Amino acid sequence: MKYTLHEDFSELNAQEWNDLLKDSVSDTPFLRYEYQHAWWEHRGGGEWKNAQLVLVSARDDEKLIGIAPLFISEYDGQSALLLIGSIEISDYLDVIVRADDHARFVSGLLDFLASNIPDNWSAVDWYNLPDSSPTLATLNIESANRGWTHHEENYRPTPRIALNGDFDEYLSRVEKKQRHEIRRKMRRAGESGRGVRWYISNMADVESEIDSFLSLMEQDSGKAGFLHDSMRAQIRAVIHAAHENGWLWLAFLEADGRRIAANLNFDYNNKLWGYNAGVDRAFMDLSPGWVLLGHVLQWACENGRAEFDFMRGDEEYKYRFGAVDRHVMRVKATRG
C-alpha cells in the first residue's frame, strides 16, 4: 500500500473520495469531500487558525484504499494530529476506508506519519468517532503494539430515533405524556387561525434562505455568541456544499405571514441528520420548535427515512421525542 501526503485538497478527486466513502466504515455527511474541503477552508469557523494540513491517501496500484483527513495543531498541551472537522461543528468523524482494508490501513498510516512527519506531533487525538467504528479497537491494538499510551472516553451522546414509515407507530413508542403533548401542540398550532404552515425550502435564493435560517438560529443567546463572523462564514460554506451536492434539507414554519422556526438537516444515507434549528422567541405560545420538529419527523416517516439523528448533545427535548442514545468517542494515543 502506497501512502501519499497531499498539500491541498485539489490533489484528490472529489468523486473518487465520495465513492470510497460510500463503502467506508463510517459514511457520514461530515466526511464527504465537499464538507471536509469547506471545513478546512474556514478552519472550523476559525477554531484552528494555526493548523497544518496532513491529508493522506493510500493506494494499491492505482486503486484508492483509504483517506486520512488530518491536521496538526497545538491542543490539550501538546502538538496533536486531529481529524479534519474537529471538534465542535462536525458530529461524526473517522478515517475513510473499507472494513476489509481498515486494520492494515490504520497500521500503515501510523508508520507513514511517524516516518514522514517525525518530529512535530506527539499524539493522535481523534474526536467524534462513532461508537460502532472499528477505529476504536484498531487504535487500541496499535497503541499497545507500539508502546503508546492509550486513552478512550465517551465524548458526547448522539440521540436518535428509529423510524419505519409510520408516524403513528413512531408516536406509539414515545412516552404517553409526551406523545399527547406532541399531538396537542401540532393540532393547536394548526387550529390557531394564524396561518400556521410548514414547508421544505426550495432554496431558490440560497443566500436569502441562509439569512432567514441564521436570523432564527441567533435568537438563542447561546447560539448568537457562537455565530461570530468566522463561524457564519463556515456555516454558509457548509450549507452551500450540502445544497450543491444534493443533501441539504431545510424546513421553515410560518405563522402570521412570517417565518417563526427553521430546522436544518442533512438528508443523507436514508436518514435525516439534525444539524441545527432556530425559533422566533416572539411566537413561543405556538411552540414553534416542537411543532416544526413534529412535522419533520412525520415527513421522514412518510418518505421512508429509517432514522432521525439528533447528533451530539443531551438536550432534554430530544428524549421527549423518544430518542435513544448512541455515543461518539474520543481516542487519544500518545507516542511513548
C-alpha positions in Angstrom: 0.0 0.0 0.0 1.5 3.3 -1.1 0.8 6.4 1.1 0.9 9.9 -0.2 0.9 13.2 1.8 -1.1 15.9 -0.1 -0.5 19.6 0.2 -4.0 20.5 -0.9 -7.5 19.1 -1.4 -7.2 19.7 -5.1 -4.7 16.8 -5.4 -7.6 14.4 -4.6 -10.6 13.7 -6.9 -13.9 14.6 -5.2 -15.9 11.8 -6.9 -13.3 9.2 -6.1 -13.3 10.3 -2.5 -17.1 10.2 -2.2 -17.2 6.8 -3.9 -14.8 5.3 -1.4 -16.8 6.9 1.4 -20.0 5.1 0.3 -18.2 1.8 1.2 -16.4 3.1 4.2 -16.7 2.1 7.8 -18.3 5.4 8.6 -20.3 7.0 5.8 -21.5 10.4 7.2 -22.1 13.8 5.6 -19.2 15.2 7.6 -16.7 13.0 5.8 -17.8 13.9 2.2 -15.2 15.7 0.2 -17.2 18.9 -0.1 -17.8 19.2 3.7 -14.2 18.4 4.6 -13.0 20.9 2.0 -15.4 23.6 3.2 -14.4 23.0 6.8 -10.7 23.2 6.0 -11.1 26.4 4.0 -12.6 28.1 7.1 -10.7 26.1 9.7 -13.8 25.2 11.6 -15.0 28.8 11.8 -11.7 30.0 13.0 -11.3 27.3 15.7 -7.9 26.2 14.3 -6.1 29.3 13.0 -2.6 27.7 13.0 -3.5 24.2 11.7 -1.2 22.4 9.4 -2.8 20.2 6.8 -1.9 16.5 6.9 -4.1 14.9 4.2 -3.0 11.3 3.5 -4.2 8.9 0.9 -3.3 5.2 0.3 -3.5 3.2 -2.9 -2.9 -0.4 -4.0 -1.6 0.1 -7.6 -4.0 2.8 -8.8 -6.9 1.8 -6.5 -7.8 4.2 -3.7 -7.8 2.3 -0.5 -8.0 4.9 2.3 -8.0 8.6 3.2 -6.9 10.1 6.5 -8.0 13.7 6.6 -5.9 15.1 9.4 -4.2 18.3 10.6 -1.6 19.2 13.2 -2.3 21.8 15.9 -1.4 22.6 19.4 -4.2 21.1 21.6 -4.6 20.0 25.2 -1.0 20.9 26.0 0.7 19.2 23.1 1.1 19.0 19.4 -1.5 16.6 18.1 -2.8 15.0 14.9 -6.6 15.6 14.8 -9.3 14.7 12.3 -10.4 17.5 9.9 -13.7 18.6 11.3 -12.7 18.6 14.9 -14.2 19.4 17.3 -17.3 21.4 17.7 -19.3 21.5 14.4 -18.8 18.1 12.9 -20.7 15.5 14.8 -19.2 12.3 13.3 -15.6 11.8 12.1 -13.3 8.9 11.1 -10.8 7.7 8.6 -12.2 6.8 5.2 -11.6 3.2 4.4 -13.5 -0.1 3.7 -13.8 -2.5 6.6 -11.7 -5.2 4.9 -8.8 -2.7 4.5 -9.2 -0.9 7.8 -6.7 -2.5 10.1 -3.8 -2.5 7.6 -4.6 1.0 6.5 -4.5 2.4 10.0 -1.4 0.5 10.9 0.4 1.6 7.8 -0.9 5.2 8.3 0.7 5.4 11.7 4.0 4.1 10.4 3.8 6.6 7.5 3.1 9.5 9.8 5.9 8.5 12.2 8.4 8.4 9.3 7.3 11.3 7.2 6.2 13.7 9.9 8.5 12.5 12.6 9.1 15.4 15.0 6.2 17.9 15.3 3.4 15.8 16.8 3.3 13.7 20.0 -0.2 12.3 19.9 -3.1 11.2 17.7 -6.2 12.8 19.3 -9.4 11.9 17.4 -12.8 13.2 18.5 -16.3 12.2 17.4 -15.6 8.7 16.3 -18.9 6.7 16.2 -19.1 4.2 19.0 -19.5 1.5 16.3 -16.3 2.4 14.5 -13.6 -0.2 14.2 -11.1 2.6 14.5 -11.6 2.4 18.3 -10.3 -1.2 18.6 -7.6 -0.7 16.0 -6.1 2.3 17.7 -6.1 0.4 21.0 -4.3 -2.5 19.4 -1.8 -0.3 17.6 -1.1 1.7 20.7 -0.3 -1.5 22.6 1.9 -2.8 19.9 3.9 0.5 19.7 4.1 1.1 23.5 2.0 4.2 23.2 -0.3 5.5 26.0 -3.9 4.9 25.0 -7.0 6.8 26.3 -10.6 6.3 25.3 -13.7 8.0 26.6 -17.3 8.6 25.8 -17.3 12.2 24.4 -20.9 13.0 23.7 -24.3 11.3 23.4 -25.8 11.2 19.9 -29.6 10.5 20.5 -31.6 9.1 17.6 -35.0 7.9 16.6 -35.6 4.7 14.6 -38.3 5.1 12.0 -40.2 2.6 10.0 -42.5 4.6 7.7 -45.5 5.0 10.0 -45.8 8.2 12.1 -48.5 6.8 14.4 -46.2 3.8 15.1 -43.4 6.1 15.9 -45.5 8.1 18.3 -46.7 4.9 20.0 -43.1 4.4 21.2 -42.9 7.8 22.8 -43.8 8.1 26.5 -47.5 8.6 26.8 -47.5 12.1 28.3 -45.0 13.3 25.7 -46.9 11.7 22.8 -50.1 13.6 23.8 -48.0 16.8 24.1 -46.6 16.4 20.6 -50.0 15.8 19.1 -51.6 18.6 21.1 -49.0 21.2 20.1 -49.2 20.3 16.4 -53.0 20.4 16.5 -53.2 23.6 18.5 -50.9 25.4 16.1 -52.8 24.2 13.1 -56.1 25.4 14.6 -54.8 28.7 15.9 -56.2 30.7 12.9 -52.8 32.3 12.4 -52.0 30.7 9.1 -49.5 28.2 10.5 -47.9 26.1 7.8 -44.6 24.3 7.3 -42.7 23.7 4.1 -39.3 22.5 2.8 -37.3 25.3 1.3 -36.7 25.0 -2.5 -33.5 27.1 -2.0 -34.4 29.3 -4.9 -32.5 32.2 -3.4 -29.8 30.4 -1.4 -28.3 33.5 0.3 -31.8 34.7 1.4 -32.7 31.3 2.8 -29.4 31.1 4.8 -30.1 34.6 6.2 -33.5 33.5 7.3 -32.1 30.4 9.0 -29.3 32.3 10.7 -31.6 35.0 12.0 -33.8 32.4 13.7 -30.8 30.5 15.0 -29.3 33.5 16.6 -32.4 34.3 18.7 -31.0 31.7 21.1 -28.5 33.7 23.2 -26.0 30.8 23.3 -26.1 30.4 19.6 -25.8 34.1 19.0 -22.5 34.1 20.7 -21.4 31.1 18.7 -22.2 32.8 15.4 -19.3 35.2 15.2 -18.2 36.3 11.7 -15.8 33.4 11.0 -18.4 30.8 12.2 -21.1 32.4 10.0 -18.8 32.1 7.0 -18.2 28.4 7.9 -21.9 27.6 8.3 -22.7 29.3 5.0 -20.0 27.3 3.3 -21.4 24.1 4.7 -25.0 24.9 3.7 -23.8 25.8 0.1 -21.8 22.5 -0.1 -24.8 20.4 1.1 -27.2 22.2 -1.2 -25.0 22.0 -4.3 -24.4 18.3 -3.7 -28.0 17.3 -3.0 -28.1 16.5 0.7 -29.4 19.7 2.2 -32.9 19.6 3.9 -34.1 22.9 5.3 -37.6 23.5 6.5 -39.5 26.5 7.9 -42.6 27.0 10.0 -44.7 30.1 9.3 -47.3 32.0 11.3 -49.0 35.4 10.7 -47.1 35.5 7.4 -43.6 35.3 8.8 -41.1 32.5 9.4 -41.1 31.5 13.1 -38.9 28.4 13.1 -36.3 26.7 11.0 -34.9 23.1 11.0 -31.7 22.5 9.1 -30.9 18.8 8.4 -28.8 16.7 6.1 -30.8 14.2 4.0 -28.1 11.5 3.6 -27.9 7.7 3.6 -31.7 7.3 4.0 -31.8 9.3 7.3 -32.2 12.9 8.4 -29.3 14.3 10.4 -30.5 17.2 12.6 -27.7 19.8 12.2 -29.3 22.9 13.8 -32.5 24.8 14.4 -33.9 28.1 15.4 -37.1 29.7 16.6 -38.6 33.2 16.8 -39.0 33.9 20.6 -42.0 36.2 19.9 -44.0 33.1 19.0 -43.3 30.8 21.8 -47.0 30.5 22.6 -47.2 28.3 19.4 -44.4 26.0 20.5 -42.7 26.5 17.1 -39.7 24.3 17.6 -41.8 21.3 18.8 -44.4 21.8 16.0 -41.9 22.0 13.2 -39.9 19.0 14.6 -43.2 17.0 14.7 -43.8 17.8 11.0 -40.2 17.0 10.2 -40.5 13.6 11.8 -43.8 12.9 10.1 -42.3 13.8 6.8 -39.3 11.4 7.5 -41.7 8.6 8.3 -43.9 9.2 5.2 -40.9 9.4 3.0 -39.2 6.2 4.1 -36.3 7.6 6.1 -35.0 5.0 8.5 -33.8 7.3 11.3 -33.7 10.8 12.6 -30.3 11.5 14.2 -30.3 14.4 16.6 -26.5 14.1 16.6 -24.4 15.4 19.5 -25.9 16.8 22.7 -28.2 15.6 25.5 -30.8 18.3 25.4 -34.0 17.2 27.2 -36.4 17.7 24.2 -34.6 15.0 22.2 -35.6 12.4 24.8 -39.1 13.7 25.0 -39.4 12.9 21.3 -38.3 9.3 22.1 -34.6 9.5 21.1 -32.3 6.7 22.3 -28.6 7.4 23.0 -25.6 6.3 21.0 -22.3 8.0 21.5 -19.3 9.5 19.8 -15.9 8.8 21.3 -12.6 10.4 21.9 -9.4 8.4 21.4 -6.0 9.7 22.2 -2.9 7.7 21.5 0.3 9.4 22.8 3.6 8.3 21.5 5.9 6.7 24.0 
